[in-house]
Amino acid sequence: MLDQIRDLYQEVVFDHNRNPRNFRVMEDANRKIEGFNPLCGDKITLYVKVNAGVIEDVSFQGSGCAISTASASLMTEIVKGHTEDEAQHLFDLFHRITTGKNDDAVNLEEIGKLAVLSGVRAYPARVKCATLAWHSLQAALKNEADTVSTE
Ligand code: ZN
């Protein structure tokens, strides 16, 4: 991994954990899901407001490790204003960069801030912490369940 990405990763995780974005209850959400990562004990409640296929607003509450909180915070910033299809595409990219598969097929420029989270690859035990919010988002958009677990 590039040293710059690892440094930036630590900086971004620190910042978003200390000051999470969109960390609030959303009263008028039309999707809500509880996400749980039993390996680490991370819990989040994700609120999404979808209108005509567009994610108009997204927020979360919960308690978890620095990585799960920072990842959820970053995710809410990144997907807000995107369509459900675009969010799914971002999830796919995110999954690839955090698991290190098809590395060279991912254009780091395209995914912007998400690239920072590829830093989690240096800590394989924490990948589920980083993906919890994304799995929750996916389940919320599919509207299939009220809870999601990484296990
Ligand atoms: Zn965790």
Residues whose N, C-alpha, C, O or C-beta is under 5 A from the ligand:
A	BS01	ZN	C40 D42 C65 S68 C129
